């Protein structure tokens, strides 16, 4: 018998590309794109070209026989409120396709659903998104969970913290970069995960037969953005943080650690900077 398969929606985005560079052991990936993709030499990826919203039939055919659907598709932060609703529509499309295939669904959500709350945030914390992106992700979680319950589809929303290299600091760095500084002298502190660790975690979760409805995805401990940039050897000019800036978002990772077959190392700026340095050429 062949490997069990996972259907990956939005495989041309950053996390989708990461999964191609660091594929899970023991699971085959089916990759969805809206336009034809050229597979690198030695990597005969199983590409499926269709629009998951406009072509539900193609989505159902591509998902047939898969054990899991990983929905990474959706507009990036900063888009219009109407476009943000695509997160909800894509989540529901993933659930419907999984229902026909008898598969489970993993939805890429975000720590943005927690907003500006302080303290260590567990999956049971109330959702208080502070922007349109967070609000859309929160609505996606709720609507997909309701549809999954109605259709008998297990759905897990992955509230992903900052991935070092896909974030606004290390990933958004350019010469002359400025970074918010709060009155206590510190820069924004966030729950982070290294990109290689993120791929390893997603690969492990895809192969678990049962997942809780919600999971925080990060390494333990909050990291200062200034420390991450310093570890990567990238200078930043501190500027006073605006009133709306969020000093800290710290995720409780105990539930995630209990599920993983390996230890989640505490978030270390030097290690995460090294993980990004190894893969950054593939994202430029």
GIDAQUI-V85182 format. One record per backbone hydrogen bond with DSSP energy under -1.0 kcal/mol. NH is the residue of the N-H (numbers start at 1). CO is the residue of the C=O. E is the energy in kcal/mol with one decimal. If there is no record, write none. Layout:
nh:co:e
NH:CO:E
NH:CO:E
This chain:
nh:co:e
6:28:-2.5
7:68:-2.7
8:30:-3.4
9:70:-2.3
11:32:-1.7
13:10:-1.4
17:13:-2.7
18:14:-2.1
19:15:-2.3
20:16:-1.2
21:17:-1.9
22:18:-2.5
28:4:-2.7
30:6:-2.9
31:46:-2.5
32:8:-2.6
33:48:-2.2
43:40:-2.2
45:43:-2.4
47:45:-1.4
48:31:-2.9
50:33:-2.2
55:51:-2.6
59:55:-1.9
60:56:-2.4
61:57:-2.3
62:58:-2.3
63:59:-1.7
64:60:-1.2
66:63:-2.6
67:5:-2.8
68:5:-1.2
69:104:-2.3
70:7:-3.2
71:106:-2.7
72:9:-2.4
79:76:-1.1
84:80:-2.0
86:83:-2.1
87:84:-1.8
89:85:-2.0
90:86:-3.0
91:87:-2.0
92:88:-2.3
93:89:-2.2
94:90:-2.3
95:91:-1.8
96:92:-2.4
97:93:-2.3
98:94:-2.2
99:95:-2.2
100:96:-1.6
101:97:-1.4
102:98:-1.4
103:98:-2.4
104:67:-1.8
105:154:-2.8
106:69:-3.1
107:156:-2.8
108:71:-2.5
109:107:-1.1
109:158:-2.5
111:160:-2.0
113:110:-1.6
114:111:-1.9
121:250:-3.1
125:122:-1.9
128:113:-1.1
135:131:-2.3
136:132:-2.4
137:133:-2.3
138:134:-2.4
139:135:-2.4
140:136:-2.6
141:137:-2.5
142:138:-2.1
143:139:-2.9
144:140:-2.7
145:141:-2.2
146:142:-2.2
147:143:-2.4
148:144:-2.8
149:145:-2.3
150:146:-1.9
151:147:-2.2
152:148:-1.1
153:148:-2.6
156:105:-2.3
157:213:-2.9
158:107:-3.5
159:215:-3.1
160:158:-1.4
161:217:-2.8
162:191:-2.3
164:193:-2.1
166:163:-2.3
177:174:-1.6
179:237:-2.3
181:239:-2.4
182:186:-3.0
185:182:-2.8
189:247:-3.3
190:223:-2.3
191:249:-1.4
193:162:-1.9
198:194:-2.7
199:195:-2.1
200:196:-1.9
201:197:-2.7
202:198:-2.7
203:199:-2.3
204:200:-1.9
205:201:-2.6
206:202:-2.3
208:205:-1.2
215:157:-2.5
217:159:-2.5
219:192:-2.9
223:190:-3.2
225:188:-2.5
228:224:-1.8
229:225:-2.4
230:226:-2.4
231:227:-2.2
232:228:-1.4
233:230:-1.4
234:229:-2.7
237:177:-2.6
239:179:-2.2
241:181:-2.2
245:242:-1.6
249:189:-1.8
252:121:-3.0
257:253:-2.7
258:254:-2.0
259:256:-1.3
260:256:-1.5
267:220:-2.9
272:268:-2.6
273:269:-2.4
274:270:-1.9
275:271:-2.2
276:272:-2.0
277:273:-2.3
278:274:-1.8
280:276:-2.8
282:279:-1.9
283:280:-2.4
